[in-house]
């Protein structure tokens, strides 16, 4: 259920709004135990996603590092290699 929660800090180009939103949604799904909330819980679910996305955006804007920015394509290739070794 947490596949979209990815490291978002220190990438070039920076994390997109869609990446932040997807991570926030997956986080709320995980902690609520529900991928689709009931109609009674939809507003609380949506508000939690929005608040977590805002907090994530603030955090990413405030974090500092001396490390060189990572490249998404290189990181994706590393992940595929790890998966190939794990599931070979």
Residue pairs with C-beta under 8 A, 6 or more apart in sequence:
1 26
1 29
1 30
1 35
2 26
2 27
2 30
3 26
4 22
4 23
4 25
4 26
5 23
5 26
5 27
5 30
6 19
6 23
7 75
8 15
8 19
8 20
8 23
8 56
8 60
9 15
9 60
9 63
9 65
10 63
10 65
10 67
10 69
10 70
11 69
11 70
11 71
11 72
11 75
12 69
12 70
12 71
14 60
15 60
17 57
20 53
20 56
20 57
20 60
21 49
21 53
23 53
23 56
24 49
24 50
24 52
24 53
24 56
25 49
27 52
28 45
28 48
28 49
28 52
29 35
32 41
32 45
32 48
34 41
34 45
37 44
37 45
